[in-house]
Amino acid sequence: MTITKNRFLYLAAATALGLTLASCSGDSGADETTDSGNEGGEQTTSEQTDAGSGNEDEGGDAAAAGPECLIGTWEMTPEAMEEQVLAQLGGEGEVSVEGTSTMTFDGTTATTEVNSSSTTSVEVEGTTVESASTTDGTAVINYTADDQAITYTDVVSAEGTVSVQIGDTTQEADFAETADQMGGQSVTYTCTDAELTLTTELAGVEFSQTLTRA
């Protein structure tokens, strides 16, 4: 399988952020990847949609109604991060993640805490490309929610750093810069007593992530 370079960059960034802030990368460069990444994107979208439907059916009886289901702390294990990045890569490539990633909703603010590192090896345009990323940061963002979507409004506080190395190139950013991009973004969600699935668009492809209640 071959994926476009830009799409790989988004996936590497998503892994660096523990997948909890992936929505902030969705608009940048989407036009560049839509055509060239179409074949892999369609397959991944279909698989993710089916998987998402299964989660909803599985937990249907235990589903809590409305935004109150969000309240509490949710976590993504390294194993879950690896599985979901591999799903975006079409099940091919090598991904290794260490560390923790959590989101806590209290009714008005969402707190994201990430302390993780990852390595990825995948074929990009016929060439094997390796990446490494490290994220250590905390962001608190105001939000509103209805029965279907969470809308992030403004950043209360954010600190930390994100570093992504791809080949010989290293890009670094403040966690605050990444959090700022979430303002005004909306993600759809399904929530049960045990699982929270967030769905957004990443580089023109539907992207889902599932967290478990801590």
Buried (B, 14 or more C-beta within 10 A) or exposed (E): EBBBBBBBBBBBBBBBBBBBBBBBBBEBBBEBBBEBBEEBBEBBBEBBEEBBEEBBEEBEEEBEEEBEBBEBBBBBBBEBBBBBBBBBBBEEBEBBBEBBBBBBBEEEBBBBBBBBBBBBEBBBEEEEBEBBBBBBBBBBBBBEBEEEBBBBBEBBEBEBBBBBBBEEEEBEBBBBEBBBBBBEBBBBBBBBEEBBBBBBBBBBBBBBBBBEBE
